[in-house]
Amino acid sequence: MPQLVLIRHGQSQWNLENRFTGWWDVDVTEKGAEEARAAGRLMRDKGLDFDIAFTSLQTRAIKTLNLALEEMTRLWLPVEKNWQLNERHYGGLTGLDKAQTAAKHGDEQVHIWRRSFDIPPPPMDAGSEFDLSKDRRYEGIAIPNTESLKDTIDRVLPYWESRIAPELKAGKRVIISAHGNSLRALVKHLSGIADDEITSLEIPTGQPIVYQLDGNLAEVERYYLSER
């Protein structure tokens, strides 16, 4: 039975500061680093093991994966990094404090930007300090200037189908370290969650989600790994 584990990166500095982060590269806090280490110890103690890992091109997800694998003495595992597992791009909201944004635009509008399925935030302005067009890691990639959850799903799933699903079908045990919205895309796909329900699904930082899948990679069981 194919085994897949999803883990959202540990708390980031901008999680702590309540800012919209998206594609901007923010490191984990010390709490976030410990969340990652604790996840690794928990997976080790529960007897989980992996053959291959996938993550995004963002530091917080890469570091979370590395810290967890270090606790499992599995830093030698092959790891594939890809921008299609990046967080949703928050466009012109990137870097803004969520409470201040709500005070300026109203709670209802911010809720729509954050939680609607197919309505993206306003696009990022040209010349923004958060423009990533000169970042080496995205050379040759058409960087979005904003994304809805639907847009995020539309880039995550082709990567799932082309790279991750074949590994699972070949019997590999897979771990994916990514972000709230790129993981929402995978959970929606694997668990068959409706468009209007997936937007409210909260994925906690640093808590492994274990999937047992059938031969067609449909969910048989999904649960959060716990110390109990």
PELINRA-V800083 format. One record per residue. N is the residue number from 1. RES is the residue in one small letter. NEAR is the number of other C-alpha atoms within 10 Angstrom. D_CENTER is the distance of its C-alpha to the mean C-alpha in whole Angstrom. Layout:
n = [N:N]
res = [RES:RES]
near = [NEAR:NEAR]
d_center = [D_CENTER:D_CENTER]
This chain:
n = [1:2:3:4:5:6:7:8:9:10:11:12:13:14:15:16:17:18:19:20:21:22:23:24:25:26:27:28:29:30:31:32:33:34:35:36:37:38:39:40:41:42:43:44:45:46:47:48:49:50:51:52:53:54:55:56:57:58:59:60:61:62:63:64:65:66:67:68:69:70:71:72:73:74:75:76:77:78:79:80:81:82:83:84:85:86:87:88:89:90:91:92:93:94:95:96:97:98:99:100:101:102:103:104:105:106:107:108:109:110:111:112:113:114:115:116:117:118:119:120:121:122:123:124:125:126:127:128:129:130:131:132:133:134:135:136:137:138:139:140:141:142:143:144:145:146:147:148:149:150:151:152:153:154:155:156:157:158:159:160:161:162:163:164:165:166:167:168:169:170:171:172:173:174:175:176:177:178:179:180:181:182:183:184:185:186:187:188:189:190:191:192:193:194:195:196:197:198:199:200:201:202:203:204:205:206:207:208:209:210:211:212:213:214:215:216:217:218:219:220:221:222:223:224:225:226:227:228]
res = [m:p:q:l:v:l:i:r:h:g:q:s:q:w:n:l:e:n:r:f:t:g:w:w:d:v:d:v:t:e:k:g:a:e:e:a:r:a:a:g:r:l:m:r:d:k:g:l:d:f:d:i:a:f:t:s:l:q:t:r:a:i:k:t:l:n:l:a:l:e:e:m:t:r:l:w:l:p:v:e:k:n:w:q:l:n:e:r:h:y:g:g:l:t:g:l:d:k:a:q:t:a:a:k:h:g:d:e:q:v:h:i:w:r:r:s:f:d:i:p:p:p:p:m:d:a:g:s:e:f:d:l:s:k:d:r:r:y:e:g:i:a:i:p:n:t:e:s:l:k:d:t:i:d:r:v:l:p:y:w:e:s:r:i:a:p:e:l:k:a:g:k:r:v:i:i:s:a:h:g:n:s:l:r:a:l:v:k:h:l:s:g:i:a:d:d:e:i:t:s:l:e:i:p:t:g:q:p:i:v:y:q:l:d:g:n:l:a:e:v:e:r:y:y:l:s:e:r]
near = [15:22:20:23:24:23:28:26:30:31:23:23:18:19:16:12:12:15:18:21:23:22:23:19:16:16:21:24:17:13:15:23:24:18:22:32:23:17:28:27:20:20:22:17:11:13:9:14:16:17:16:19:22:21:27:21:20:24:17:26:31:20:20:31:30:22:22:27:25:16:18:21:13:18:14:11:13:11:17:14:17:16:18:21:29:25:25:25:27:26:25:18:22:23:18:16:16:18:13:12:16:14:11:11:10:12:14:10:14:19:11:14:20:20:19:19:20:16:16:22:22:14:16:19:12:10:9:11:10:17:17:18:15:8:8:8:13:14:11:8:9:8:14:16:19:22:22:22:25:19:18:24:23:13:17:23:19:12:15:17:11:10:13:21:18:13:17:21:17:10:13:19:19:20:25:26:28:28:27:19:27:23:23:24:25:17:20:17:18:16:15:12:15:10:14:11:11:20:20:13:15:10:19:16:20:27:22:26:20:19:23:16:19:14:13:10:20:15:17:14:11:16:11:15:15:12:10:4]
d_center = [24:21:18:14:12:8:8:5:7:11:12:12:16:15:13:17:19:17:16:14:12:10:11:13:13:13:14:14:17:19:18:14:16:18:15:14:17:18:15:17:20:20:18:21:24:23:24:20:20:18:20:17:13:11:8:8:11:10:12:10:7:11:13:11:11:15:16:15:17:20:21:21:23:21:20:22:20:19:15:14:12:12:11:10:6:6:6:9:12:14:17:20:18:16:18:20:20:19:23:25:23:24:27:28:27:27:25:25:24:21:20:20:18:15:16:18:16:18:19:18:18:21:21:21:24:26:26:24:23:19:20:19:21:23:20:21:18:17:21:22:19:19:17:17:18:16:14:14:12:14:14:10:11:14:13:10:13:15:13:13:17:18:16:15:17:20:19:19:22:24:23:21:18:15:12:8:6:3:2:5:6:4:5:8:9:9:11:13:14:15:16:18:17:19:18:19:18:14:14:15:13:12:9:11:10:11:12:12:12:15:16:19:20:23:24:23:19:20:19:22:20:17:17:16:17:20:23:25]
